[in-house]
Amino acid sequence: MSSLFQIGVDECRGLLPVVKVIRRGVFPLFQIGIPILLIILGTIDLGKAVISSDDKEVKASQNRLIKRFIYAAAVFFVVTFVTVVMNIVAQGEDENTDTDTTSWRDCWNQAK
């Protein structure tokens, strides 16, 4: 049956509510919340070091803040990277197998 006739069909085979929670709740929390938390914690650490007026501690806090910025950027792009890789895998489906790798992509897109 062509995809034109399957409009409204649950591509997730009953798991659409779970996929929606992951797509709308878990991923944004992971992609946005964790980087913001890392940056805030790094800023607080740097502020404490500046207030203490210890040059060695300020330098260490600056290094930690830079590392946290890098970690925040990495966490932010992990979700995008995984989505791109999974779409590439779905497009490269092997025609000799019985697995339907495009159905999970359709399910993911339906969960928007």
RACORPE-V691844 format. One record per pair of residues at least 12 apart in sequence whose ideal C-beta (glycine too) atoms are under 7 Angstrom apart, sorted by the first residue. I is the first residue (numbers start at 1). J is the second residue. D is the distance in Angstrom with one decimal. If there is no record, write none. Layout:
I:J:D + I:J:D
This chain:
11:103:5.8 + 11:106:4.1 + 11:107:4.2 + 11:110:5.2 + 12:107:3.9 + 12:110:6.8 + 16:110:6.6 + 16:111:6.3 + 19:107:5.8 + 19:108:6.7 + 19:111:4.3 + 20:111:4.6 + 23:108:6.9 + 23:111:4.4 + 23:112:6.9 + 27:79:5.3 + 30:79:6.4 + 31:76:5.7 + 31:79:4.6 + 34:75:5.0 + 35:72:3.5 + 35:75:5.4 + 35:76:5.0 + 38:68:4.5 + 38:71:5.7 + 38:72:4.5 + 39:68:6.5 + 39:69:6.7 + 39:72:5.6 + 41:68:6.9 + 42:64:6.1 + 42:65:3.9 + 42:68:3.9 + 45:61:5.0 + 45:64:6.0 + 45:65:6.9 + 46:61:4.4 + 46:62:6.5 + 46:65:5.2 + 49:61:3.8 + 87:105:6.3 + 89:101:6.5 + 90:102:5.3 + 90:105:4.4
